[in-house]
Amino acid sequence: MEKLSASEVLTNDYTVQVATTEHIHLAEAICLEMEESAKARGTGIAKRSPQYLRDKINEGKAIIATDSVGDFIGFCYVETWEHGKFVANSGLIVKPEWRKYGVAKAVKARAFELSRTRYPDAKIIGITTSLAVMKINSELGYEPTTFSELPVNDAFWKGCQSCVNYDVLTRTDRKHCLCTGMIFDPEWERKKALKEQEEISSEESVMIEENAHEPWNFLKDVKVLERLKSIKEKMFLKMAERRANKLIANRD
Ligand SMILES: CC(C)(COP(=O)(O)OP(=O)(O)OC[C@H]1O[C@@H](n2cnc3c(N)ncnc32)[C@H](O)[C@@H]1OP(=O)(O)O)[C@@H](O)C(=O)NCCC(=O)NCCS
């Protein structure tokens, strides 16, 4: 059966999932696509061997998009740095004929979800020159950051060595390059949740306070007031009567 091109199939006719052992055989093709794409962009490439991708797949740290016949159309994987303090969703690639169909968006969203589940306390980071990736990242909640907020670990920056702009990075002492650094800090969510909780608590105390100062309902309390009045009359009028009697007796 002749395969349809991306423009001929429905744009949602693909599957995005955590790659499993059934995708291992696609590692070579993915690697090749990464190299081709880097050549086309003239950026150089952070070298990944097919074995590296196989390892990622085996560890359940890769996301793959496949078409209706099971061929790879998009990919990325999750890497950790500085003992899980940072997580990067790297190696994003979409086959050229499948670009602009939302594949990268779907792959990145799944990688983000996987990263949040497996490493809930890690900061999720990325560096990129791609406007598409910046757009996707910001929709996921990333914000631009300075390189000083990224891992200091040499292993993290090693991936940049094969990039044509690597000398810019070294000349600036890893402070600047053509890439933009982006970060998502789970602490932001915790702070937001805490703030929301504080707002709810303060709203609750205002409500309690308001109820405590409920406007006085005279009609509701009139029975109580009548009883109080009669007690007072008995007490004070009797007291006054006794005092008057006493005064008269003293005069006599
Ligand atoms: C970058 C890449 C992954 C984008 O894949 P894609 O599947 O075409 O992206 P999507 O269709 O999910 O697009 C996501 C958003 O980016 C926008 N976009 C896509 N390509 C774009 C481009 N070249 N320039 C600007 N915006 C772009 C889309 O319009 C979309 O925005 P929208 O939601 O407002 O419509 C793909 O072009 C690719 O594989 N490039 C080569 C490898 C690469 O650059 N990888 C990134 C390394 S950091």
The ligand as an ORCA input file, in Angstrom:
! r2SCAN-3c Opt
* xyz 0 1
  C      11.164     22.915     15.456
  C      10.272     21.741     15.102
  C      10.491     20.628     16.102
  C       8.796     22.230     15.126
  O       7.978     21.102     14.842
  P       6.458     21.253     14.325
  O       5.801     19.936     14.498
  O       6.479     21.832     12.985
  O       5.877     22.327     15.356
  P       4.321     22.532     15.645
  O       3.542     22.248     14.430
  O       3.960     21.751     16.867
  O       4.274     24.068     15.929
  C       4.244     24.635     17.212
  C       4.087     26.124     17.080
  O       5.259     26.698     16.525
  C       4.959     27.384     15.331
  N       6.031     27.133     14.372
  C       6.320     25.955     13.804
  N       7.411     26.097     13.015
  C       7.779     27.389     13.125
  C       8.835     28.162     12.559
  N       9.707     27.624     11.722
  N       8.921     29.472     12.904
  C       8.045     30.032     13.760
  N       7.028     29.348     14.335
  C       6.902     28.050     14.011
  C       3.662     26.808     14.839
  O       2.945     27.726     14.049
  C       2.967     26.507     16.133
  O       2.366     27.673     16.663
  P       0.761     27.742     16.835
  O       0.453     26.792     17.959
  O       0.494     29.172     17.171
  O       0.207     27.297     15.538
  C      10.576     21.220     13.676
  O      10.544     22.295     12.784
  C      11.928     20.520     13.565
  O      12.032     19.320     13.761
  N      12.980     21.308     13.246
  C      14.324     20.751     13.172
  C      14.886     20.340     14.502
  C      14.846     21.445     15.543
  O      14.996     22.620     15.232
  N      14.639     21.030     16.788
  C      14.563     21.922     17.905
  C      15.869     21.940     18.601
  S      15.767     22.954     20.045
*
